[in-house]
Amino acid sequence: MVEKDHQEQKNVSYGAKVVDFKQLSKNVSSAKSTILESSAAMISAGIGALYWWTVVGLIGATGTAGLAAYQIYSASNSAKADMKEAYNLLK
């Protein structure tokens, strides 16, 4: 009986980790979409090359390019944090 209860607790813990992992992967996918959409917005705003220094340099700018740069930066940081958390779930 004790063995069965321990196994059930282990399964519940594992199931919760799977649910958390799936949510984190959805968050990363959403961030990727935001980064792609914002990159397209920056290109259509006239930014010819997208490098990390271009994005960081435009964060304080006004207009479409500034907003898109902030969205890329924010989504990138969120995705990185979510990937780290998902990795830690697998340890």
N, CA, C and O atoms as CSV, one atom per row, in Angstrom:
chain,resi,resn,atom,element,x,y,z
A,1,MET,N,N,0.822,-1.196,0.000
A,1,MET,CA,C,0.000,0.000,0.000
A,1,MET,C,C,0.871,1.268,0.000
A,1,MET,O,O,0.610,2.215,-0.742
A,2,VAL,N,N,1.901,1.264,0.841
A,2,VAL,CA,C,2.798,2.420,0.923
A,2,VAL,C,C,3.516,2.620,-0.408
A,2,VAL,O,O,3.689,3.748,-0.867
A,3,GLU,N,N,3.929,1.516,-1.018
A,3,GLU,CA,C,4.602,1.580,-2.318
A,3,GLU,C,C,3.686,2.199,-3.372
A,3,GLU,O,O,4.125,3.023,-4.175
A,4,LYS,N,N,2.417,1.802,-3.368
A,4,LYS,CA,C,1.444,2.322,-4.334
A,4,LYS,C,C,1.209,3.816,-4.121
A,4,LYS,O,O,1.145,4.574,-5.088
A,5,ASP,N,N,1.079,4.247,-2.856
A,5,ASP,CA,C,0.883,5.667,-2.556
A,5,ASP,C,C,2.080,6.491,-3.011
A,5,ASP,O,O,1.926,7.585,-3.556
A,6,HIS,N,N,3.263,5.957,-2.784
A,6,HIS,CA,C,4.479,6.660,-3.217
A,6,HIS,C,C,4.505,6.809,-4.739
A,6,HIS,O,O,4.860,7.867,-5.259
A,7,GLN,N,N,4.128,5.752,-5.441
A,7,GLN,CA,C,4.102,5.788,-6.905
A,7,GLN,C,C,3.067,6.794,-7.396
A,7,GLN,O,O,3.320,7.518,-8.360
A,8,GLU,N,N,1.904,6.850,-6.748
A,8,GLU,CA,C,0.863,7.807,-7.142
A,8,GLU,C,C,1.340,9.237,-6.930
A,8,GLU,O,O,1.093,10.103,-7.769
A,9,GLN,N,N,2.021,9.494,-5.812
A,9,GLN,CA,C,2.556,10.832,-5.558
A,9,GLN,C,C,3.597,11.201,-6.611
A,9,GLN,O,O,3.653,12.337,-7.079
A,10,LYS,N,N,4.408,10.231,-6.967
A,10,LYS,CA,C,5.428,10.459,-7.990
A,10,LYS,C,C,4.775,10.783,-9.332
A,10,LYS,O,O,5.232,11.675,-10.046
A,11,ASN,N,N,3.706,10.060,-9.676
A,11,ASN,CA,C,2.988,10.308,-10.932
A,11,ASN,C,C,2.340,11.680,-10.942
A,11,ASN,O,O,2.353,12.361,-11.968
A,12,VAL,N,N,1.769,12.099,-9.812
A,12,VAL,CA,C,1.146,13.427,-9.728
A,12,VAL,C,C,2.204,14.503,-9.920
A,12,VAL,O,O,1.985,15.474,-10.643
A,13,SER,N,N,3.351,14.329,-9.271
A,13,SER,CA,C,4.444,15.291,-9.412
A,13,SER,C,C,4.925,15.353,-10.860
A,13,SER,O,O,5.149,16.435,-11.404
A,14,TYR,N,N,5.080,14.188,-11.476
A,14,TYR,CA,C,5.510,14.128,-12.871
A,14,TYR,C,C,4.482,14.789,-13.782
A,14,TYR,O,O,4.850,15.534,-14.690
A,15,GLY,N,N,3.198,14.525,-13.548
A,15,GLY,CA,C,2.133,15.123,-14.359
A,15,GLY,C,C,2.127,16.635,-14.257
A,15,GLY,O,O,1.921,17.325,-15.255
A,16,ALA,N,N,2.350,17.157,-13.057
A,16,ALA,CA,C,2.395,18.608,-12.868
A,16,ALA,C,C,3.572,19.208,-13.629
A,16,ALA,O,O,3.461,20.293,-14.200
A,17,LYS,N,N,4.699,18.500,-13.635
A,17,LYS,CA,C,5.868,18.993,-14.372
A,17,LYS,C,C,5.601,19.013,-15.871
A,17,LYS,O,O,6.031,19.930,-16.570
A,18,VAL,N,N,4.892,18.004,-16.363
A,18,VAL,CA,C,4.559,17.963,-17.794
A,18,VAL,C,C,3.666,19.139,-18.153
A,18,VAL,O,O,3.878,19.796,-19.172
A,19,VAL,N,N,2.669,19.406,-17.320
A,19,VAL,CA,C,1.768,20.538,-17.571
A,19,VAL,C,C,2.555,21.844,-17.563
A,19,VAL,O,O,2.375,22.685,-18.443
A,20,ASP,N,N,3.425,22.014,-16.573
A,20,ASP,CA,C,4.249,23.227,-16.501
A,20,ASP,C,C,5.154,23.354,-17.719
A,20,ASP,O,O,5.291,24.440,-18.282
A,21,PHE,N,N,5.771,22.248,-18.128
A,21,PHE,CA,C,6.661,22.265,-19.285
A,21,PHE,C,C,5.903,22.663,-20.548
A,21,PHE,O,O,6.393,23.462,-21.346
A,22,LYS,N,N,4.706,22.105,-20.725
A,22,LYS,CA,C,3.908,22.432,-21.910
A,22,LYS,C,C,3.536,23.912,-21.924
A,22,LYS,O,O,3.561,24.545,-22.980
A,23,GLN,N,N,3.192,24.470,-20.764
A,23,GLN,CA,C,2.853,25.891,-20.702
A,23,GLN,C,C,4.071,26.751,-21.023
A,23,GLN,O,O,3.965,27.741,-21.748
A,24,LEU,N,N,5.211,26.377,-20.489
A,24,LEU,CA,C,6.434,27.133,-20.771
A,24,LEU,C,C,6.788,27.076,-22.252
A,24,LEU,O,O,7.232,28.072,-22.822
A,25,SER,N,N,6.595,25.921,-22.876
A,25,SER,CA,C,6.900,25.815,-24.311
A,25,SER,C,C,5.923,26.647,-25.135
A,25,SER,O,O,6.304,27.193,-26.170
A,26,LYS,N,N,4.669,26.753,-24.693
A,26,LYS,CA,C,3.713,27.638,-25.380
A,26,LYS,C,C,4.150,29.095,-25.244
A,26,LYS,O,O,4.045,29.873,-26.192
A,27,ASN,N,N,4.637,29.456,-24.063
A,27,ASN,CA,C,5.120,30.827,-23.853
A,27,ASN,C,C,6.292,31.145,-24.776
A,27,ASN,O,O,6.361,32.237,-25.340
A,28,VAL,N,N,7.211,30.200,-24.930
A,28,VAL,CA,C,8.368,30.397,-25.809
A,28,VAL,C,C,7.910,30.527,-27.256
A,28,VAL,O,O,8.420,31.366,-27.999
A,29,SER,N,N,6.955,29.705,-27.656
A,29,SER,CA,C,6.423,29.779,-29.019
A,29,SER,C,C,5.759,31.131,-29.273
A,29,SER,O,O,5.921,31.718,-30.342
A,30,SER,N,N,5.020,31.612,-28.297
A,30,SER,CA,C,4.379,32.924,-28.420
A,30,SER,C,C,5.428,34.035,-28.523
A,30,SER,O,O,5.275,34.969,-29.311
A,31,ALA,N,N,6.481,33.927,-27.730
A,31,ALA,CA,C,7.557,34.923,-27.790
A,31,ALA,C,C,8.230,34.905,-29.155
A,31,ALA,O,O,8.577,35.955,-29.695
A,32,LYS,N,N,8.413,33.712,-29.713
A,32,LYS,CA,C,9.015,33.600,-31.048
A,32,LYS,C,C,8.148,34.312,-32.076
A,32,LYS,O,O,8.664,35.021,-32.940
A,33,SER,N,N,6.839,34.130,-31.988
A,33,SER,CA,C,5.923,34.810,-32.912
A,33,SER,C,C,6.023,36.322,-32.760
A,33,SER,O,O,6.045,37.052,-33.751
A,34,THR,N,N,6.085,36.787,-31.519
A,34,THR,CA,C,6.217,38.225,-31.265
A,34,THR,C,C,7.512,38.761,-31.860
A,34,THR,O,O,7.525,39.835,-32.462
A,35,ILE,N,N,8.595,38.018,-31.694
A,35,ILE,CA,C,9.891,38.445,-32.237
A,35,ILE,C,C,9.837,38.523,-33.759
A,35,ILE,O,O,10.340,39.480,-34.350
A,36,LEU,N,N,9.234,37.529,-34.394
A,36,LEU,CA,C,9.132,37.538,-35.863
A,36,LEU,C,C,8.264,38.690,-36.362
A,36,LEU,O,O,8.628,39.373,-37.319
A,37,GLU,N,N,7.120,38.906,-35.717
A,37,GLU,CA,C,6.233,40.008,-36.123
A,37,GLU,C,C,6.909,41.362,-35.914
A,37,GLU,O,O,6.811,42.250,-36.762
A,38,SER,N,N,7.589,41.513,-34.791
A,38,SER,CA,C,8.266,42.779,-34.505
A,38,SER,C,C,9.448,43.005,-35.440
A,38,SER,O,O,9.735,44.141,-35.819
A,39,SER,N,N,10.125,41.937,-35.808
A,39,SER,CA,C,11.222,42.054,-36.778
A,39,SER,C,C,10.696,42.536,-38.123
A,39,SER,O,O,11.305,43.391,-38.766
A,40,ALA,N,N,9.566,41.984,-38.540
A,40,ALA,CA,C,8.950,42.423,-39.800
A,40,ALA,C,C,8.549,43.887,-39.715
A,40,ALA,O,O,8.700,44.630,-40.685
A,41,ALA,N,N,8.036,44.308,-38.558
A,41,ALA,CA,C,7.646,45.714,-38.379
A,41,ALA,C,C,8.866,46.628,-38.464
A,41,ALA,O,O,8.790,47.712,-39.042
A,42,MET,N,N,9.982,46.197,-37.895
A,42,MET,CA,C,11.196,47.019,-37.962
A,42,MET,C,C,11.698,47.136,-39.395
A,42,MET,O,O,12.126,48.211,-39.818
A,43,ILE,N,N,11.650,46.052,-40.133
A,43,ILE,CA,C,12.089,46.090,-41.532
A,43,ILE,C,C,11.186,46.998,-42.350
A,43,ILE,O,O,11.660,47.778,-43.176
A,44,SER,N,N,9.879,46.894,-42.117
A,44,SER,CA,C,8.962,47.762,-42.871
A,44,SER,C,C,9.083,49.222,-42.437
A,44,SER,O,O,8.677,50.122,-43.173
A,45,ALA,N,N,9.640,49.465,-41.245
A,45,ALA,CA,C,9.874,50.839,-40.790
A,45,ALA,C,C,11.184,51.399,-41.330
A,45,ALA,O,O,11.537,52.545,-41.053
A,46,GLY,N,N,11.910,50.581,-42.106
A,46,GLY,CA,C,13.117,51.081,-42.746
A,46,GLY,C,C,14.418,50.628,-42.116
A,46,GLY,O,O,15.490,51.045,-42.555
A,47,ILE,N,N,14.353,49.791,-41.106
A,47,ILE,CA,C,15.581,49.278,-40.490
A,47,ILE,C,C,16.097,48.161,-41.385
A,47,ILE,O,O,15.421,47.151,-41.582
A,48,GLY,N,N,17.297,48.348,-41.928
A,48,GLY,CA,C,17.814,47.408,-42.918
A,48,GLY,C,C,18.469,46.164,-42.355
A,48,GLY,O,O,18.453,45.115,-42.998
A,49,ALA,N,N,19.046,46.260,-41.168
A,49,ALA,CA,C,19.748,45.111,-40.592
A,49,ALA,C,C,19.337,44.951,-39.134
A,49,ALA,O,O,19.317,45.918,-38.372
A,50,LEU,N,N,19.018,43.740,-38.765
A,50,LEU,CA,C,18.613,43.477,-37.383
A,50,LEU,C,C,19.732,42.741,-36.644
A,50,LEU,O,O,19.938,41.540,-36.815
A,51,TYR,N,N,20.423,43.486,-35.842
A,51,TYR,CA,C,21.449,42.934,-34.962
A,51,TYR,C,C,21.054,43.281,-33.541
A,51,TYR,O,O,20.196,44.137,-33.325
A,52,TRP,N,N,21.676,42.620,-32.562
A,52,TRP,CA,C,21.291,42.906,-31.186
A,52,TRP,C,C,21.542,44.367,-30.830
A,52,TRP,O,O,20.768,44.962,-30.081
A,53,TRP,N,N,22.626,44.955,-31.366
A,53,TRP,CA,C,22.907,46.358,-31.046
A,53,TRP,C,C,21.912,47.297,-31.722
A,53,TRP,O,O,21.651,48.388,-31.217
A,54,THR,N,N,21.356,46.884,-32.856
A,54,THR,CA,C,20.316,47.693,-33.506
A,54,THR,C,C,19.071,47.704,-32.634
A,54,THR,O,O,18.477,48.755,-32.396
A,55,VAL,N,N,18.684,46.535,-32.163
A,55,VAL,CA,C,17.484,46.415,-31.325
A,55,VAL,C,C,17.664,47.200,-30.032
A,55,VAL,O,O,16.792,47.985,-29.660
A,56,VAL,N,N,18.780,46.998,-29.344
A,56,VAL,CA,C,19.023,47.699,-28.081
A,56,VAL,C,C,19.092,49.206,-28.303
A,56,VAL,O,O,18.570,49.976,-27.496
A,57,GLY,N,N,19.727,49.628,-29.382
A,57,GLY,CA,C,19.844,51.054,-29.679
A,57,GLY,C,C,18.519,51.731,-29.977
A,57,GLY,O,O,18.374,52.935,-29.764
A,58,LEU,N,N,17.554,50.972,-30.466
A,58,LEU,CA,C,16.253,51.549,-30.824
A,58,LEU,C,C,15.211,51.462,-29.715
A,58,LEU,O,O,14.103,51.971,-29.881
A,59,ILE,N,N,15.534,50.836,-28.594
A,59,ILE,CA,C,14.538,50.646,-27.536
A,59,ILE,C,C,13.959,51.973,-27.061
A,59,ILE,O,O,12.755,52.054,-26.813
A,60,GLY,N,N,14.752,52.986,-26.929
A,60,GLY,CA,C,14.254,54.278,-26.464
A,60,GLY,C,C,13.638,55.143,-27.547
A,60,GLY,O,O,13.108,56.215,-27.257
A,61,ALA,N,N,13.701,54.690,-28.793
A,61,ALA,CA,C,13.192,55.492,-29.908
A,61,ALA,C,C,11.665,55.512,-29.913
A,61,ALA,O,O,11.006,54.624,-29.373
A,62,THR,N,N,11.138,56.542,-30.531
A,62,THR,CA,C,9.682,56.623,-30.674
A,62,THR,C,C,9.277,56.013,-32.008
A,62,THR,O,O,10.118,55.790,-32.879
A,63,GLY,N,N,8.018,55.750,-32.158
A,63,GLY,CA,C,7.500,55.231,-33.417
A,63,GLY,C,C,7.532,53.716,-33.488
A,63,GLY,O,O,7.785,53.027,-32.500
A,64,THR,N,N,7.270,53.224,-34.684
A,64,THR,CA,C,7.146,51.789,-34.930
A,64,THR,C,C,8.427,51.038,-34.612
A,64,THR,O,O,8.385,49.979,-33.987
A,65,ALA,N,N,9.563,51.572,-35.033
A,65,ALA,CA,C,10.838,50.883,-34.809
A,65,ALA,C,C,11.154,50.771,-33.321
A,65,ALA,O,O,11.623,49.727,-32.867
A,66,GLY,N,N,10.906,51.817,-32.569
A,66,GLY,CA,C,11.158,51.788,-31.126
A,66,GLY,C,C,10.271,50.788,-30.404
A,66,GLY,O,O,10.732,50.042,-29.541
A,67,LEU,N,N,8.998,50.781,-30.765
A,67,LEU,CA,C,8.060,49.835,-30.160
A,67,LEU,C,C,8.439,48.399,-30.517
A,67,LEU,O,O,8.429,47.517,-29.659
A,68,ALA,N,N,8.768,48.175,-31.772
A,68,ALA,CA,C,9.151,46.831,-32.215
A,68,ALA,C,C,10.431,46.373,-31.520
A,68,ALA,O,O,10.549,45.208,-31.140
A,69,ALA,N,N,11.386,47.282,-31.352
A,69,ALA,CA,C,12.634,46.934,-30.667
A,69,ALA,C,C,12.355,46.526,-29.225
A,69,ALA,O,O,12.908,45.542,-28.734
A,70,TYR,N,N,11.501,47.280,-28.555
A,70,TYR,CA,C,11.147,46.934,-27.176
A,70,TYR,C,C,10.453,45.574,-27.115
A,70,TYR,O,O,10.734,44.775,-26.221
A,71,GLN,N,N,9.554,45.309,-28.055
A,71,GLN,CA,C,8.844,44.029,-28.071
A,71,GLN,C,C,9.807,42.864,-28.310
A,71,GLN,O,O,9.671,41.810,-27.690
A,72,ILE,N,N,10.771,43.049,-29.199
A,72,ILE,CA,C,11.778,42.005,-29.442
A,72,ILE,C,C,12.591,41.758,-28.177
A,72,ILE,O,O,12.796,40.612,-27.778
A,73,TYR,N,N,13.047,42.825,-27.556
A,73,TYR,CA,C,13.854,42.712,-26.340
A,73,TYR,C,C,13.077,42.017,-25.226
A,73,TYR,O,O,13.586,41.101,-24.579
A,74,SER,N,N,11.856,42.454,-25.010
A,74,SER,CA,C,11.018,41.893,-23.954
A,74,SER,C,C,10.689,40.420,-24.208
A,74,SER,O,O,10.800,39.590,-23.306
A,75,ALA,N,N,10.284,40.103,-25.435
A,75,ALA,CA,C,9.937,38.719,-25.778
A,75,ALA,C,C,11.159,37.811,-25.687
A,75,ALA,O,O,11.056,36.662,-25.258
A,76,SER,N,N,12.306,38.328,-26.088
A,76,SER,CA,C,13.536,37.541,-26.017
A,76,SER,C,C,13.890,37.204,-24.572
A,76,SER,O,O,14.236,36.064,-24.262
A,77,ASN,N,N,13.803,38.189,-23.700
A,77,ASN,CA,C,14.104,37.948,-22.288
A,77,ASN,C,C,13.103,36.988,-21.655
A,77,ASN,O,O,13.483,36.122,-20.868
A,78,SER,N,N,11.832,37.138,-21.995
A,78,SER,CA,C,10.803,36.233,-21.462
A,78,SER,C,C,11.036,34.805,-21.931
A,78,SER,O,O,10.941,33.862,-21.146
A,79,ALA,N,N,11.341,34.650,-23.218
A,79,ALA,CA,C,11.579,33.311,-23.767
A,79,ALA,C,C,12.802,32.668,-23.117
A,79,ALA,O,O,12.795,31.476,-22.807
A,80,LYS,N,N,13.840,33.454,-22.917
A,80,LYS,CA,C,15.053,32.920,-22.279
A,80,LYS,C,C,14.748,32.436,-20.863
A,80,LYS,O,O,15.194,31.359,-20.467
A,81,ALA,N,N,13.997,33.220,-20.104
A,81,ALA,CA,C,13.639,32.827,-18.736
A,81,ALA,C,C,12.767,31.574,-18.732
A,81,ALA,O,O,12.950,30.689,-17.896
A,82,ASP,N,N,11.817,31.501,-19.668
A,82,ASP,CA,C,10.939,30.330,-19.744
A,82,ASP,C,C,11.704,29.081,-20.168
A,82,ASP,O,O,11.434,27.991,-19.663
A,83,MET,N,N,12.655,29.227,-21.086
A,83,MET,CA,C,13.460,28.071,-21.494
A,83,MET,C,C,14.324,27.577,-20.333
A,83,MET,O,O,14.491,26.372,-20.145
A,84,LYS,N,N,14.865,28.504,-19.565
A,84,LYS,CA,C,15.672,28.120,-18.407
A,84,LYS,C,C,14.810,27.380,-17.388
A,84,LYS,O,O,15.231,26.363,-16.836
A,85,GLU,N,N,13.613,27.884,-17.139
A,85,GLU,CA,C,12.705,27.232,-16.192
A,85,GLU,C,C,12.289,25.847,-16.694
A,85,GLU,O,O,12.218,24.899,-15.911
A,86,ALA,N,N,12.014,25.729,-17.989
A,86,ALA,CA,C,11.644,24.428,-18.567
A,86,ALA,C,C,12.802,23.446,-18.444
A,86,ALA,O,O,12.594,22.276,-18.125
A,87,TYR,N,N,14.005,23.912,-18.691
A,87,TYR,CA,C,15.189,23.058,-18.552
A,87,TYR,C,C,15.320,22.563,-17.113
A,87,TYR,O,O,15.613,21.391,-16.875
A,88,ASN,N,N,15.100,23.463,-16.159
A,88,ASN,CA,C,15.207,23.079,-14.753
A,88,ASN,C,C,14.140,22.064,-14.350
A,88,ASN,O,O,14.366,21.266,-13.440
A,89,LEU,N,N,12.994,22.080,-15.004
A,89,LEU,CA,C,11.965,21.072,-14.732
A,89,LEU,C,C,12.438,19.682,-15.133
A,89,LEU,O,O,12.035,18.685,-14.534
A,90,LEU,N,N,13.291,19.619,-16.144
A,90,LEU,CA,C,13.757,18.333,-16.654
A,90,LEU,C,C,14.910,17.748,-15.845
A,90,LEU,O,O,15.254,16.579,-16.020
A,91,LYS,N,N,15.501,18.534,-14.973
A,91,LYS,CA,C,16.638,18.047,-14.171
A,91,LYS,C,C,16.189,16.961,-13.224
A,91,LYS,O,O,17.000,16.428,-12.468
